Amino acid sequence: MPFDLAEFNGNWRLKRHENYRQFLRKIGIPEENVEGALDVTTAAEVTQEGDVITWTGTTGGQKAVSSFQLGEEFDEEHLGGKKKVIYRWEEDSLVSSYQDWDGKGLKVTISRRLQGDTLHLTMTAGDVTCHVQSVRC
């Protein structure tokens, strides 16, 4: 692994975004939730035991827990139901790939990269790509 996953631990606030609204709409987030997604703090806790990584995220009072092994497909809970996903390292980024987000073949990829106290995300859903920066708070 390029770095210790525990470096993701902490509270993160959205600082800057490009095409985030379009991305959220593309993956089917209800319009009433899109604006709220732009003003939230996300708490992340990442632990690892052997090959199993557990990622706990709390956003807007909703908690999601995912336990997975890199390179192995599993069902991850999301707004709107479970999605099949594979996590892997690509250079210095933790990448999650969803081959069929919406049951109609929509491919979604989320890449997470840390640079100091800034978390950079590049998210692609079909033909929409967005860039998000969150800062540790």
C-alpha positions as CSV (number, residue, x, y, z in Angstrom):
1,M,0.0,0.0,0.0
2,P,1.3,3.5,-0.9
3,F,0.4,4.8,2.6
4,D,-1.3,3.9,5.9
5,L,-5.0,3.8,5.4
6,A,-5.5,5.3,8.8
7,E,-4.4,8.7,7.2
8,F,-8.0,8.9,5.9
9,N,-9.3,9.0,9.5
10,G,-10.8,12.3,10.6
11,N,-13.5,14.8,9.8
12,W,-13.6,16.2,6.2
13,R,-15.4,19.3,4.9
14,L,-16.0,20.0,1.2
15,K,-13.8,22.8,0.1
16,R,-14.0,23.0,-3.7
17,H,-15.8,21.0,-6.4
18,E,-16.2,20.9,-10.1
19,N,-19.2,19.1,-11.7
20,Y,-20.3,17.6,-8.3
21,R,-23.9,18.4,-8.8
22,Q,-23.9,16.8,-12.2
23,F,-22.2,13.7,-10.8
24,L,-24.8,13.4,-8.0
25,R,-27.6,13.7,-10.4
26,K,-26.1,11.2,-12.8
27,I,-25.9,8.5,-10.1
28,G,-29.5,9.2,-9.1
29,I,-29.3,11.2,-6.0
30,P,-32.7,12.9,-5.5
31,E,-32.6,16.6,-6.2
32,E,-33.6,17.5,-2.7
33,N,-30.4,15.8,-1.5
34,V,-28.0,17.3,-4.0
35,E,-27.8,20.8,-2.4
36,G,-27.4,19.3,1.1
37,A,-24.5,17.1,-0.2
38,L,-22.6,20.3,-0.8
39,D,-22.6,21.5,2.8
40,V,-21.8,18.5,5.0
41,T,-18.9,17.2,7.1
42,T,-18.0,13.6,6.7
43,A,-16.3,11.6,9.5
44,A,-14.2,8.7,8.3
45,E,-12.6,5.9,10.3
46,V,-10.5,3.3,8.5
47,T,-9.1,0.2,10.2
48,Q,-7.3,-2.8,8.8
49,E,-7.0,-6.3,10.3
50,G,-4.9,-8.6,8.1
51,D,-6.3,-8.3,4.5
52,V,-9.7,-6.9,5.6
53,I,-10.2,-3.1,5.5
54,T,-13.2,-1.6,7.3
55,W,-14.2,1.9,6.2
56,T,-16.8,3.7,8.4
57,G,-18.2,7.0,7.1
58,T,-20.8,9.2,8.8
59,T,-22.4,12.0,6.8
60,G,-25.3,14.1,7.8
61,G,-26.1,11.7,10.7
62,Q,-26.1,8.6,8.4
63,K,-23.5,6.0,9.1
64,A,-22.2,3.5,6.5
65,V,-19.8,0.7,7.2
66,S,-18.0,-1.3,4.5
67,S,-15.6,-4.2,5.1
68,F,-13.7,-5.5,2.1
69,Q,-10.5,-7.0,0.7
70,L,-8.6,-5.2,-2.1
71,G,-9.3,-6.7,-5.4
72,E,-12.4,-8.7,-4.3
73,E,-15.9,-7.8,-5.4
74,F,-18.5,-7.2,-2.6
75,D,-21.9,-5.5,-2.1
76,E,-21.6,-2.0,-0.6
77,E,-24.6,-0.2,0.8
78,H,-25.5,3.2,-0.8
79,L,-28.5,5.5,-1.0
80,G,-30.8,3.5,-3.3
81,G,-29.5,0.1,-2.3
82,K,-26.5,-2.2,-2.5
83,K,-23.9,-1.8,-5.3
84,K,-21.3,-4.3,-6.4
85,V,-17.8,-2.8,-6.1
86,I,-14.1,-3.6,-6.2
87,Y,-11.5,-1.5,-4.3
88,R,-7.9,-1.4,-5.5
89,W,-4.7,0.7,-5.3
90,E,-3.7,2.7,-8.4
91,E,-0.4,4.3,-7.7
92,D,-1.2,6.6,-4.7
93,S,-5.0,6.5,-5.0
94,L,-7.6,4.2,-3.4
95,V,-10.0,3.4,-6.3
96,S,-13.5,1.9,-6.1
97,S,-15.1,0.6,-9.3
98,Y,-18.8,-0.1,-9.8
99,Q,-19.5,-1.8,-13.1
100,D,-23.3,-1.5,-12.9
101,W,-24.4,1.3,-10.6
102,D,-28.0,1.6,-11.7
103,G,-28.8,-1.8,-13.0
104,K,-28.6,-0.4,-16.5
105,G,-24.8,-0.6,-17.0
106,L,-23.7,2.8,-15.6
107,K,-20.1,2.5,-14.7
108,V,-18.9,4.6,-11.7
109,T,-15.3,5.1,-10.5
110,I,-14.2,6.9,-7.4
111,S,-10.5,7.7,-6.9
112,R,-9.3,9.0,-3.5
113,R,-5.9,10.6,-3.0
114,L,-4.5,12.3,0.1
115,Q,-2.1,15.2,-0.1
116,G,-1.4,16.5,3.4
117,D,-4.7,17.5,4.9
118,T,-6.5,17.6,1.6
119,L,-8.5,14.7,0.2
120,H,-8.8,14.8,-3.6
121,L,-11.6,12.8,-5.2
122,T,-12.1,12.2,-8.9
123,M,-15.4,10.6,-9.6
124,T,-16.7,9.4,-12.9
125,A,-20.2,8.2,-13.7
126,G,-20.6,7.4,-17.4
127,D,-19.7,10.6,-19.3
128,V,-19.7,12.9,-16.2
129,T,-16.5,13.4,-14.3
130,C,-16.2,15.6,-11.2
131,H,-13.3,16.7,-9.0
132,V,-13.8,17.3,-5.3
133,Q,-11.4,18.6,-2.7
134,S,-12.2,18.2,1.0
135,V,-10.0,19.5,3.9
136,R,-9.5,18.0,7.3
137,C,-11.3,19.9,9.9
